[in-house]
Amino acid sequence: MSLLRSRLAKGVVTTAALALTVGISGCGAAGGEQTEGPTRQFEADNGTVEIPQDPKRVVATGYAVPTLIEANAPLVGISSWERGEPLMSDEDLKTYKDLPRVAGETAAETNYDAIAEQDPDLIVIGVPKPIFGEIDAERLESIAPVVAVGPEVPSAWREVSQKQADAAGALEKFDEVKNAYESKADELKQKYADVLPDLELAHVGGYGEVENGNFQREFDGSWGTNIANDIGAKYYGEVEEKGKGSRAVSEYPSLEELPSAMREADAITYTVDADGSAPQPVKYAMDSNLWKNLPAVKKDMTFPIKYTEAATYGQAQQTLEGLDETFAPLLKK
């Protein structure tokens, strides 16, 4: 699978976004002139864009792919989104596999002719703002109006997915799934109200760099923590030297720093794959004697978290279920 954990630690948001953008050698009038029927002004990362009020043929890339599939948007073409396949429902996965693939996981795999052949009336690009500047926007706009809406930090999937669904005219189903997630999150927040907020938590993420001897520590709002935050979990500390994107909410110390980084933790959570197994960067930390000597580990206060890459409300419901399963022993302590 592409977009592997170790790559994100190096800024995979940038790499992945480049892979998922679409540059089209299109022809014809500018996107705004092609639009037929009622239009509206939409505020996106690339400015104010005139888009169809009721899009009929939407192309999606990047983070917009799982969002718009889940929201039942009128998709006619998508980029690959392999990292999200394990999180998709059977129905959404079938839709994902059946839709024409207009781009792969790398820029070299983009099929520009295939995109043009779909004759979209809207293109929704789900990439971070800095990456959109590397796209030939004029070429895209010659095909259809282009809406760029991407996350700047991992937790931003909430706002980003809502804007993507809004642009595609698919808010009805989106709101239904969002409400279900929020209801479940509130239920779990109440369930664990007497135990979870009192814990000083730390998290070992799945994007460490084993080859460099590093592990990933995630703080509030990061991949492995942001959904746990919704049910009352709090991760102490913050990034010492904040960078852009995920590096604003996670850092990559050397393994030798594991004791100083997590000695104060009452409990430690860690990222696992969908099958419950620890990805190599996490296993690297857990196999160390430094891990075994941490106070939280000695007290058996470690908790695996599945589905940390959820980027839609539907997928995040699976994360909530996993959190409920992993935190259940806290109610018995």
Backbone hydrogen bonds, N-H to C=O, Kabsch-Sander energy under -0.5 kcal/mol:
donor,donor_aa,acceptor,acceptor_aa,energy
7,R,4,L,-0.8
8,L,4,L,-1.4
9,A,5,R,-1.4
10,K,6,S,-0.5
10,K,7,R,-0.9
11,G,8,L,-2.1
14,T,11,G,-1.3
15,T,11,G,-1.2
16,A,12,V,-3.6
17,A,13,V,-2.1
18,L,14,T,-2.2
19,A,15,T,-1.9
20,L,16,A,-1.6
21,T,17,A,-0.9
21,T,18,L,-0.7
24,I,22,V,-0.5
26,G,24,I,-1.6
31,G,141,E,-2.7
33,E,30,A,-0.8
34,Q,30,A,-1.4
35,T,31,G,-1.4
40,R,51,I,-2.3
42,F,49,V,-2.6
44,A,42,F,-0.7
44,A,47,G,-2.6
45,D,148,A,-2.8
47,G,44,A,-1.8
49,V,42,F,-3.1
49,V,47,G,-0.6
51,I,40,R,-2.6
51,I,49,V,-0.7
53,Q,38,P,-2.7
58,V,74,P,-2.6
59,V,122,L,-2.3
60,A,77,G,-2.1
61,T,124,V,-1.9
63,Y,126,G,-2.0
64,A,61,T,-1.7
65,V,62,G,-2.0
67,T,63,Y,-1.1
68,L,64,A,-2.5
69,I,65,V,-1.9
70,E,66,P,-2.2
71,A,67,T,-1.7
72,N,69,I,-1.5
73,A,68,L,-2.6
75,L,73,A,-2.3
76,V,58,V,-2.8
77,G,58,V,-1.0
78,I,100,P,-2.3
79,S,60,A,-1.2
80,S,103,A,-1.6
84,G,81,W,-1.6
85,E,82,E,-1.3
87,L,84,G,-1.3
88,M,84,G,-0.7
88,M,85,E,-1.2
93,L,89,S,-2.9
94,K,90,D,-1.9
95,T,91,E,-2.0
96,Y,92,D,-2.8
97,K,93,L,-2.3
98,D,94,K,-2.0
99,L,95,T,-1.9
102,V,78,I,-2.9
102,V,100,P,-0.7
103,A,78,I,-0.9
104,G,106,T,-0.6
109,E,106,T,-1.5
110,T,107,A,-1.7
111,N,102,V,-1.4
112,Y,110,T,-0.9
115,I,111,N,-1.5
116,A,112,Y,-2.1
117,E,113,D,-2.2
118,Q,114,A,-0.9
118,Q,115,I,-0.9
119,D,116,A,-1.4
121,D,57,R,-2.9
122,L,57,R,-1.3
123,I,145,P,-2.4
124,V,59,V,-3.0
125,I,123,I,-0.6
125,I,147,V,-2.9
126,G,61,T,-1.3
126,G,124,V,-0.6
127,V,125,I,-1.2
131,I,128,P,-0.9
132,F,128,P,-1.3
132,F,129,K,-0.6
133,G,129,K,-1.0
134,E,131,I,-2.0
135,I,132,F,-1.7
137,A,135,I,-1.8
139,R,136,D,-0.6
140,L,136,D,-1.5
141,E,137,A,-2.9
142,S,138,E,-1.0
143,I,140,L,-1.9
144,A,140,L,-1.6
147,V,123,I,-3.0
147,V,145,P,-0.5
148,A,146,V,-0.6
149,V,125,I,-2.4
149,V,147,V,-0.6
155,S,221,G,-1.3
156,A,153,V,-1.9
157,W,154,P,-1.2
158,R,155,S,-1.1
160,V,156,A,-2.6
161,S,157,W,-2.5
162,Q,158,R,-1.6
163,K,159,E,-2.1
164,Q,160,V,-2.4
165,A,161,S,-2.3
166,D,162,Q,-2.3
167,A,163,K,-2.6
168,A,164,Q,-1.7
169,G,166,D,-1.5
170,A,165,A,-3.1
174,F,170,A,-1.4
175,D,171,L,-3.3
176,E,172,E,-1.4
177,V,173,K,-2.1
178,K,174,F,-2.7
179,N,175,D,-2.6
180,A,176,E,-1.5
181,Y,177,V,-2.2
182,E,178,K,-2.6
183,S,179,N,-2.1
184,K,180,A,-2.0
185,A,181,Y,-2.9
186,D,182,E,-2.3
187,E,183,S,-1.9
188,L,184,K,-2.2
189,K,185,A,-2.3
190,Q,186,D,-2.0
191,K,187,E,-1.9
192,Y,188,L,-2.2
193,A,190,Q,-1.0
195,V,192,Y,-1.5
196,L,192,Y,-2.5
199,L,196,L,-1.7
201,L,199,L,-0.9
201,L,234,K,-1.8
202,A,267,A,-1.4
203,H,218,E,-0.6
204,V,269,T,-2.3
205,G,203,H,-0.7
205,G,216,Q,-2.3
210,V,208,G,-0.8
212,N,209,E,-1.1
213,G,210,V,-1.5
214,N,209,E,-2.4
215,F,253,P,-2.3
216,Q,205,G,-0.5
217,R,215,F,-0.5
217,R,251,E,-2.7
218,E,203,H,-2.0
218,E,216,Q,-0.5
219,F,249,V,-2.8
220,D,235,Y,-0.6
222,S,219,F,-1.5
225,T,222,S,-0.6
226,N,222,S,-2.4
229,N,225,T,-2.2
230,D,226,N,-0.7
231,I,228,A,-1.4
232,G,229,N,-1.6
233,A,228,A,-2.1
236,Y,201,L,-1.5
236,Y,234,K,-0.6
242,K,240,E,-0.5
243,G,247,R,-1.5
247,R,244,K,-1.7
248,A,245,G,-2.0
249,V,246,S,-1.5
250,S,246,S,-0.6
251,E,217,R,-2.4
255,L,213,G,-2.6
257,E,254,S,-2.1
258,L,255,L,-2.0
261,A,257,E,-2.3
262,M,258,L,-2.0
263,R,259,P,-1.5
265,A,262,M,-1.0
266,D,200,E,-2.3
267,A,200,E,-1.5
268,I,301,M,-2.4
269,T,202,A,-2.9
270,Y,303,F,-1.8
271,T,204,V,-2.1
272,V,305,I,-2.3
273,D,277,S,-3.2
276,G,273,D,-2.2
282,V,279,P,-0.9
283,K,279,P,-2.7
284,Y,280,Q,-2.5
285,A,281,P,-1.1
286,M,282,V,-2.5
287,D,283,K,-2.2
288,S,285,A,-1.1
292,K,288,S,-1.7
293,N,289,N,-1.3
294,L,291,W,-1.9
298,K,294,L,-2.4
299,K,295,P,-1.6
300,D,297,V,-1.7
301,M,296,A,-3.0
303,F,268,I,-2.5
305,I,270,Y,-2.6
310,A,307,Y,-1.3
316,A,312,T,-2.4
317,Q,313,Y,-0.9
317,Q,314,G,-0.6
318,Q,314,G,-0.7
318,Q,315,Q,-1.0
319,T,315,Q,-1.2
320,L,316,A,-2.2
321,E,317,Q,-2.0
322,G,318,Q,-2.2
323,L,319,T,-2.4
324,D,320,L,-2.5
325,E,321,E,-1.9
326,T,322,G,-2.4
327,F,323,L,-2.6
328,A,324,D,-0.9
330,L,327,F,-1.9
331,L,328,A,-1.6
332,K,329,P,-1.4
333,K,329,P,-0.6
333,K,330,L,-0.6
